[in-house]
Amino acid sequence: MIAFIRSWDFGCPIMGKKRRMREKRERTSIARERIGILYKEAENASAVNDRPRAHRYGWLARKIAMRYQVKLPKGSKILYCKKCGSFIGGTLSRVRLIKGRVSRTCFICNDIYRHPIRRE
């Protein structure tokens, strides 16, 4: 006897691909919006010297980006310390221009990052 396999038995309807893609686009757009909000809140928290809250907001933004596979906004990669992983935007780091380079010092681990200045 031949058994017929119904698509809804496996939890994936045949015509549901468009719906899944639409839902994924909606999730990623919501994730991008929330990441932007969290970056603004982290900047505000670091402006009033609330380091734990700024670190938490930055950490949450990164976790949301990883969970929904969304790229972080342009230029946000330099807002994290490569050594200790903490959020160093706003008043949590020192930025200096030295010999055609941008020098950023993390106040938490005192690590220094140097980036060349791009000419455009």
C-alpha positions in Angstrom: 0.0 0.0 0.0 1.3 3.4 -0.9 1.3 6.0 1.8 0.7 9.6 0.8 2.8 12.2 2.5 1.0 15.4 3.3 3.2 18.5 3.5 1.5 19.8 6.7 2.6 16.6 8.5 6.1 18.0 8.6 5.3 21.6 9.6 6.3 23.1 6.3 3.5 23.9 3.8 4.3 23.8 0.2 3.2 27.3 -0.6 4.8 28.8 2.6 8.1 29.8 1.2 7.0 33.3 0.3 5.4 33.7 3.8 8.7 32.6 5.5 10.7 35.0 3.4 8.3 37.9 4.2 8.5 37.0 7.9 12.3 36.9 7.8 12.4 40.3 6.1 10.1 41.7 8.9 12.3 40.2 11.6 15.4 41.6 10.1 13.9 45.1 9.7 12.7 45.0 13.3 16.2 43.9 14.4 17.9 46.7 12.5 15.5 49.2 14.1 16.2 47.9 17.6 19.9 47.9 17.0 19.7 51.6 16.1 17.7 52.4 19.2 20.2 50.5 21.4 23.1 52.3 19.9 21.5 55.7 20.6 20.7 54.6 24.2 24.3 53.4 24.7 25.6 56.8 23.5 23.2 58.5 25.9 24.2 56.3 28.8 27.9 56.8 28.1 27.3 60.6 28.0 26.1 60.6 31.6 29.0 58.2 32.7 26.7 55.2 33.2 29.3 52.6 32.0 27.5 49.4 33.0 24.3 50.5 31.2 26.2 51.6 28.0 28.1 48.3 28.0 24.8 46.3 28.4 23.1 48.2 25.5 26.1 47.7 23.3 26.2 44.0 24.2 22.5 43.6 23.5 22.8 45.3 20.1 25.6 42.8 19.1 23.6 39.9 20.3 20.5 40.9 18.3 22.7 41.4 15.2 24.2 37.9 15.7 20.9 36.2 16.4 19.1 37.6 13.3 22.3 37.6 11.1 22.1 41.4 10.5 25.2 43.4 9.8 26.0 46.1 12.3 25.6 49.7 11.1 28.5 51.2 9.3 31.2 52.5 11.6 29.9 50.6 14.6 32.7 48.1 14.6 35.1 50.6 16.1 32.7 51.2 19.0 33.8 47.9 20.6 37.2 47.2 22.2 38.9 44.3 20.5 40.7 43.2 23.6 38.0 43.3 26.3 34.9 43.4 24.0 33.2 46.3 25.9 31.3 49.2 24.3 33.7 52.2 24.0 31.6 54.8 22.2 31.0 58.2 23.6 32.9 59.1 26.8 34.2 55.6 27.4 37.3 56.1 25.2 39.8 58.8 24.3 40.2 59.7 20.6 43.3 61.6 19.3 44.7 62.4 15.9 48.4 61.5 15.8 50.5 61.7 12.6 47.7 61.0 10.2 46.1 58.3 12.3 43.2 58.1 14.7 44.2 56.7 18.0 41.4 55.4 20.3 42.2 54.3 23.9 39.8 52.1 25.8 39.3 53.4 29.4 38.5 49.9 30.7 41.5 47.9 29.6 43.8 50.8 28.4 44.3 49.2 25.0 45.1 51.5 22.1 43.8 51.1 18.5 45.3 53.1 15.6 43.4 53.5 12.3 44.8 55.4 9.3 42.7 58.4 8.2 41.1 57.7 4.8 41.4 60.4 2.1 38.3 60.6 0.0 
